[in-house]
Amino acid sequence: MSSTVRKEFSKHDFQKLILSNDSSISLSKPANARSDLWSNFSQLYYSGVAQNYIVCNDCRNVLKWTSKTGTKVMKNHSCTKKLIPKPSTTPSRQRTISSYMPPAQENYSTIKDHIVESCVEFCARDNKPFETIASEGLMNLAKQLMNASALIDTGFSLNELLPHPTTVNTKVFIPDICVSLYYLSLIIASAA
């Protein structure tokens, strides 16, 4: 009679050992675990040797896992499906209901602090007086940028939205030239 030693356990075998609280089974987090999903799972060790299985901390279910498959098995597990928020199906150009709500009161101070820091940096880098922040022109620019950000997806580049300095320069001089030509034509007409 020959005795065979089982070298590899199946998922079903490990599940039985987990449910019977077998002392040869231990559970711990992998040292290089980075995903938040690991808070709900532990890697299975049999006699101190890491196995390609993980255990759900909530339902104690054994799942086949390898480091190559990553967190896919965790995301697909029925316990975590309840915990993971589903991605928004709202089209990127459509605003969500929450976007019409003002930010929570505790976020106002953080937002305001970031704006103050940006204003200080703007004045310091561009050598502008602090009064520039309260100027009508800057207020109008900020208002237009806020309106644009409400209409455009949040992933837009500000560099694409802001005009090139020569474009701004052209817009300033064209009306001046037109006004100058108008007055020149009046002078010529009155001289004739």
Residue, then its C-alpha position, 0 to 999 in steps of 0.5 A: m500500500s503506497s501513501t501519496v502526499r497531496k502536494e497542492f490544495s484546491k480552492h475547495d480544500f482551503q475553504k474547508l481548512i478556513l471554515s474549520n479554523d485549521s492551525s496550519i492556515s494563517l492570513s496576512k496582507p502582502a508587504n507590497a499591497r497598495s490598493d485600498l481593496w486589501s483592507n477587505f482581503s488577506q493572503l492565505y498562507y499554508s504552513g507559513v508558505a504564501q499561496n495563490y489564494i486570498v480570503c475575504n475578511d467579511c464572508r471568509n470566502v477563499l478566492k484564487w489570486t495571483s499577483k499578476t491578476g492584481t485586484k480584479v478578483m477583489k473587485n469582482h467579489s460579491c462582498t466588495k461589489k456592494l462597497i465599491p461605488k459605480p463609476s458615473t454614467t453621466p456624459s462628460r459634458q452633462r453636469t451632475i446634480s451635485s455640481y449645482m450644489p454649493p460645496a460643503q461649508e468645511n470646504y470653503s476655507t480650503i478653497k479660499d486658502h488655495i485662492v489666496e495662495s494663488c493670488v499671492e503667487f500671481c502678484a509676486r511672480d508677475n510683479k503686480p501690486f496686490e490691488t490688481i486682485a480687486s481690479e475690475g478687469l481681473m474680476n471679469l477675467a475670473k468670472q469668464l474663466m468660471n463660466a467656461s469651466a462650468l460649461i467645459d469638461t474639467g479635463f480642459s487645458l487652461n493653456e488652450l483656453l487662454p489667448h496668446p498675448t499677440t491675439v490680445n495685443t491685436k484685439v487692443f489695437i484693431p479698435d484703436i486703428c478703426v477709431s483713428l481711421y474714422y477721425l482721419s476720414l472726418i478730418i479729410a471730409s471737413a477739409a474738403 
